[in-house]
């Protein structure tokens, strides 16, 4: 089972600022939309279907985002993602935005998710099926502090 998932996107005009860069607020949309598509395409894991049919979801509790290089209007970008930490109630996903050839890192995002029962409106523990999937796809990174990870990724591209 693949642990690093990749999606190709094109930066659209309506998502850009007057400098023809992807607007800062649009980065999170691009990242989250890519991750949602990747989960469906690679694991048949549809968070919207799960919400409707099981009454379970994951709520974003925090984002840490570092802009490194601008993404330009109509540029083809690659977004890859991986699950880097998981507990019985939470997930931490790392997402990276690259140029088309994956030679220039444009941004890195860590998103924390908390499992939530929509019926009871309370936090929930991951069930056995979810826990197994998360164990199977977990790919931790050596750096446990966001800034250390960002620095590591930037250094890797310069070497």
C-alpha positions, 0 to 999 in steps of 0.5 A: 500500500502506498504511503506517499500519495501524489496529485498533480494540479494546476494553479488557477487564476481565481486562486491567485493574488495581484502578483500572479502567485497562489493566494496564501489562503488558497494553499490550504484549500489546494492541500486539503482537496488534494488529500481528499482526492488521494484518499479516495483514489488510493485507499477508497477512503471517502471522508464524505461517505463516512460522514453521511453513512457512519456519522463520523468525521475528522475535524482540523484542529490545527495547521502549520504552514510554511510558504517557501517559493511562490506557486504561479498562475497556471503553473502545474504543481505536485502535491504529495502527502503522508500520514506521519503520526496517529493516535487512537483519536488523532492524525497528523498529516504532512503535505508538500507542494512542489513544482511539476518536476518535484525539484523546488519545494513551494510549501509544507503543511502539517495538519492535525485532525481529531476524530469526531462523532457527528451523532453525539457531537463528541470526540471519538476513538478510531474504530478497528478498521480505521486503526488498521488502515492508519497503521498500514499507511503510517510513515513517520518522519524523523523530525517531530517539530515542524520548523525542524522538518521544514529546515530538513526539507529545504536543506535536502533540496539544496544538496 
